[in-house]
């Protein structure tokens, strides 16, 4: 799909179809079409109306970035099956020109996303080009360079998100830890500013990453610690992302019920997002040093599986009582966070489909933000709102800290109460964050939006690419703040 900005007026641009955006305040101006509106009982209200003269009327609820994405996704979905190759549209500009044009592109590319690798009957659109006219819905003046920057940024963000979705959607038979390592290597080869180091089980043993190794013990597929790095010119900060990469989670000996095993291919979403983030950061040439640490493994059952009642000694030297082998992601993250802190980050962010409790508390569409630094949490939250991802802050409190104490080890991998499970999982991770990084660390529980078994908004069935846009937008925010 090609996005092209044109200095011509909309009426002068040749295209197979034209998009016309309707808002409550401009619906009355379409006097020539009012009879057709009446015939079709068209009032806007989130719907599209295809007029015989190759014009598609779409409701635009507001000029917020999210409504721009939704409007262009709706338009694409309405036209994708038609035998057309080009569409023309006016510019739609909200508060920021760059973000508005980026949102336009994201809406289209998210609407176009499909994971149909295993479908016999693959349906594809022949739409090739979307031409955006300089004509603007409310006649605002804007810089053409900003428009083109927005189109470029939107493509990079959408493609990185869809790259992440493809990883998450891939089936567990194919997508093993070795496959994740292979994909990380390919990403580095295709981007000259990204380097990749892959470490095997011998390295994990040498590094005393016993919690990570315990989770992998019953799998026939060996684990991999994957370290991707990118250093932009004049890098101003070092940011380290850590991603949970459970390519499949059966629950281990604390076996999941059959229904709960479905969708567990998505337990690699945190690691997939960390890959998507570094891909986007490199393509945007961000002036930052970025590392993505991926803990790739499976959690399976077998005679040599780790057991409830085991005590594991983590890389940080913190002892962990295992009370449930299905609370395995936090064990992998504990050792990966330890490794990540050796890189001396200015900011440390982990992402994981960590708890069902987060989904129960926040719903399927919202990620939880946790950590010790409330100012940092608030800053990330405000930035995430512009990205199109939904988040909320879950605060630690001292009474919940009591729930992860163990009688026989330093910490238990599950809380003594079922309540507040998303927060107590974050508090568990906090046990492995060194004092000097306590205020530089954020934990993102993306369990809800990482994978849903229904389409929502402009997000298709399956993987949502959770974490990519909100983290990249935060990186851009940090750079803007540093100027």
N, C-alpha and C positions, 0 to 999 in steps of 0.2 A: 504494500500500500504506500503510495507516494502522497505527501502533503505539500502543497505548493501555495505560497502567498502571492497574490496578484495585485498590482497597482491599479488595475482597471476597475471601473464600476461594475457592479454585479450584472447589470443589464447587458454589458458588452462582452462578458465572458461566455464562451461556448462550452456547454456541458450537457450531459444526457438528462440530468435532473437538478432541480433547485430546491434548497432547503429554505423554508420560511418559518421563522420563529414567532410564536404567539405568546404575548403576555396579556394579562387582564386589561392593562391600560392601552394596549394597541389593537385589541380584537376588533373594535368598532371601525377602525380605519379601512378594513377590507370590505368596502361597500360592494364591489363587483362580485365578491364571492359569497355574500350573505345568504343568497337563495340556496346555494349549494351547501353552506353550513347548516341552514335550517332543514334542508332535505335529509341530511345525514345526522341531524341532532348533535352537531359538533359544538362543544363549548370549551374545548381545550382539555382541562382536567386530566392531564397526564397521558393523553392519547395522541395518535397521529391521524391525519386525514390526507389521503392521496387524491389530488385533483387531476382531472383528465389532461390538463395542459402541462404535465410533468413537473408539478410543484408539490412538495410534501410539507404540510403544515404540522408543526410540532410545538407542543406547549413548552415554554421555558419559564419555570416557576419563579426563578430569581436569577440574579447574576452571580450567585455564589459559585465557587469552583465545583462543588459537588453537583449542583443543578446543571451546570454546563456539561459535566461528564455524562450525567444521566440523559440529557436531551440528545447529545450526539450518539450515545449508545442506542437510544430508542430509534433515532433516525436510521442508523446503520442496520439495525435489526429489521426495520420495515422495508428496507431496500435491497438487502443482501441477496434475495432470491430473484430479483429482476435482472433482465438482460441488459445491464447498463455498465459502462466502464468509467464514467466520471460524474462527479457531483460538484455543484458550486454552492457556496454558502457565504453569508455576510460574516464579518468578524463579530465575535461575541466577547465583550470585555467587561470584567468585573473590577475589583479593587486594583489588581496588579496585571499588567499586560502580559508579562512572561508567564505567570501562573495560569492566566486565562487561556492562552494558546496551548500551553502544555495540557491543560484539562480537556480541551477540545480533542487533541490527539489521543489522550488516554481513553476518553469515552469511546472513540471509534475502535481503537485497537483492543480494548477489553471486550467490546461487543463482538469483535471478529474472532476472539480466541476460541479455539475448540481443542479438545484432546480426543481425537478420533482414530488414534493409531490402531486400535483393535476392532474398528468398525469395518464391515465388508463394504457397506455403501457409504462412501465419503462424499459429502456435499460441500462444494466450495463456491465462493462468490467470484465473479469475474471483475468486480470493482477494482480499478487500478489507481484512481487518482481522485483526491479531494482538493478543490481549488478554493482558497479562502480570499474573498474580495476585500479590498481596503474599506468598502462600505461597512459601517458599523451600526449596530442596532440602535444606539442612542446618540450617534454622531459625535463620539468622543475623539479627540485627537490623540494619536499614539505614534511611537517610534517604530518604523518598519524593522529596524534591527532587533528591537525587543520582541517583535512578533516572530521573526525567524528563530531567535534564541529560544522562545517558548515552544515552537514546533519541534526543534531539535531536542530540547529537554524532555518534552512529552514522549517522543519516540524512544529515547533512551530509557526513561523510567518505565514505560509500558512494556518495552521489550525485555528489560531486566526482570520485571514482575512476571511476565509470561514465561521467561526462562525458568524462573523459580517454580512456577506452576507445573511445568512439564516434568521437573524432577519429582515433585510431590505426587503428581498423578501417576507416575510410572509404577508398575506392579512390583511386589516384593520378590518375585521369582527372578526378575531382571535386575532390580535395583538393590544390590548388596553393598556393603561397605567398599568392596573393591571397585564397584561401578562408580560410586561417589568419588573415590580417589581418581579414577580414570577421567571423569568429567571435570574435576578440578584441574587436572593436568592439561586437558584440552583447552580449558578456559585460559590458562596461563600461556599456552602456545599461541592462542589466537589474539592475545593482548600483550604486546611487548613490554608493557610496564607492570605486568603482574607476574610474580614468581610463585612457584608452588613447591613445597616440601611435603613429602608423604612419609609417615613413620609407621612402622609395623609393631607387632606385639612384643618383639624383643626390645624395642625402644621403650615401649610402655612399661615393661618389667624393669628395665634399667632405671627409668624415671620414678619407679615405685608408684605407678598409677594403678594401685590395686583395686580401687573402687570401679574404675573403668573396665579393667580386665575381668573382674568378677561378673559383671553384667554379660560380658561376651562369652563366658566360659562354656556354655552349652550349645553355642552356635557352631555350625560347620564352616561358617564364613568368618575369616579372621578380621579383627578390628583394624581400623586405621585412624591415626591422628593426622589431620590434614591442616597444613598451615599455608594459607594464601596471603601474599603481601603486595601492597602497592604503595609507591612513594611518589607523590606529585611534586612538581617543581615548587621550590620555596615553601615546602610543607610547614604548616604553622602549628599543627597539633598531631599527636599520635593517638589514634582511636583503635581500640581492639574490640572486635565482635566475636562472641562465642556462640556457636550454634549446636543445639542438640540434634544429633543425626542418627536416631534409631530407625534404621531402614525397615525394621519390623519389630513389633512388640507384642509378644504373646502373653505377657504378664509373668513369664518365668514360672516357677513352681507355685506361685500365687496366681494360678492360671485365670485369665479373663474368661467370663462366660462367652459363648459363641458370638452373640450379637455384638459384644463389645470389642471383639477382635476385628470386625469389619471396620474399615477406614484406618487401621493401624499402619498402613503404608504411609500415612500422613505424619507419622511420628518423627519423620526426618525434616519437617518443615523449618525448624530453626536453622539447621545447617544449610538447607537450600536457600533460605533467605540471606544468610551470611554470604553465600556465593553470589547471589543476585545483587547485593549491596556493593560488593567490591567491583563487580562488573560495571555497574552504573557509575560508580565513583571514578573508575579509570576512564570510561568513555566521556565523562563530563570534565575530565582533567582537573579534578578538585585539588586544591593546594593543601593536601593533607597526607599524612602517612596512615595507611589503613591496613590492619591485619584481620583476617578471618580465620578463627580456629574452629575446626569442625571435629566433633567426636562421633565417628561413624562406627556403628556396631548393631548387632541384633540382640534381642532378649528372648531366649528360647528355653525349652525344657530338655532335660536329659539327666543321665546318671551323675554327671559331673557339674550340674547346675549349682549356682550359689543358693543358699537356703535361708529362710527365716531363722533367726537366732544366730546367724553368723555375725562376726565382728570383723570389719574391714579397716585397714589402716590406709588412709588416703595419702596422696602426694604431699599434702600440707602437714601430715603427721597427726591429723585429727582422726580419732577412732569413731567408727560408725556402727551402731547396732542395726542390723537388718531385721525389720519386723514385717516387711512386705516386699517381695521381690518385684512387684508391679510398680513400686516407687523407684524405678531404675534410672530414669532420666536425670534426676538430681545427683545420682552417684557418678554418672558420666560427666556431668557438668562440674561437679566438685573438683575433679582432677584436671579438667580442661581449663577451668578458671584459675587454678593454681599455676598451670603452665602459662596462661595468658598474662598473669601478673608479673612474671619474669621479664616481660617485654616493656615494663615500666610505662603503662599507658597514661595519657592525660584524661582519657575517658574509657570506661570498660562497660560494654553492654552485652548481656546474654539474652538469647531468644530461644524459647522452647515451648512446645506443646506439652506443658508440664502437668497441668491438673484438670480433671473433669470438674473440680470444684469452681474453677474460674468460669467455665461455661455455664454452670448452674447459677452462679452469682450474677454474671454480666450478660448472659445470652450468647448466641453464636457469633455475633457480628463485632464484638468488642474485645480488645486486648487489655490486660491489666498491666499497669506500670507500678513497679515496686523498687524500693531502695531505702537508703538512710538519709539522703539529702533531699529535703522537700523542695528547695529552690530548683534543683536540677530536675526533679520530677515534674514540677509545674512548668518549667521551661520546655521540657520535652512534650508535655501534654498540649500546650498552646501551639507548638510547632506542628504536632501531629494532626491537629484539627484542619489545617490547610492542605494536608496531603491527601485527604480522602479516606484515610483509615480512622476507625473509631477506637478510642482508648478511654480509660478512666484510671484514676490513681487509687491504689489500695495501700493504705498506710500500715506500717508495722506498729505493734504496741507491746509494751513489756510483758503483759499478761499472756499473750500468745506465745512469747518466747519460751515460757515455762513448758509448753506442750511438746516441744521437741527434745526435751532432756531425756537422757537414758540413765538407767540404774547401773548399767554395766559398761558403758562407753561414754565418749564425750557428747555424742548426739545420736538421736534415733532418726532413721530415714522416714518414719511416719509419725504424725502427731498422736497424742493420747486422746484427742477429741476429733470427731468428724467435722466439727464446725470450723470455718475459716481456713479450709484446706489450701486454697491458693496462697494465702498469706503465710501460713506455716511452712509451705514449701519454699517460699522466698526467704523466710527466716532461716531455714535449713541451709540454703546456699550462702547466706550471710556469714555463717560459721567458717566459711572457707575464704572469705575476703579479708585480706590483711588490713591492719589498722590504717596504713597510709592510703589505702584505696577505698575505704568505706564510703567517703563522700564523692567518689568519682565513678561509682558503680550504679547501673540500672539493670533491673531484671524485668524482662517483658514476657508475660505469659500469653502466648498467641493461640492457645488451644481452641478457642471458639472460631475465629475467622480463617484459620489455617486450612480448614477443610469442612465444607458443608454439603450435604446430600440434596441440595436444591439450589437453584439459581436465585440470586438476590441482587437488586439494583443492577449494576453493570457487571456483576461478578457471576461467572458461569458455574454450573454444577461442578463440585469437586474442589480442587485447590484454589485458594484465594490469593496466594502470593503474599500472605501477611508478613509485615515487618519491613519489606523492601522500601516502599514509598515513604513511610513515616521516618525511617532511619536516614535515608538519603536526604529528605527534606530537612532533617535536623542537622545533618552535616553542612548543607548549604546555609542554614541559619547560623551555624557557628562561624562560618567564614565571613558572612555578612556582618556579624557581631564584632569580629576581629578587626574589621577595616576602620 
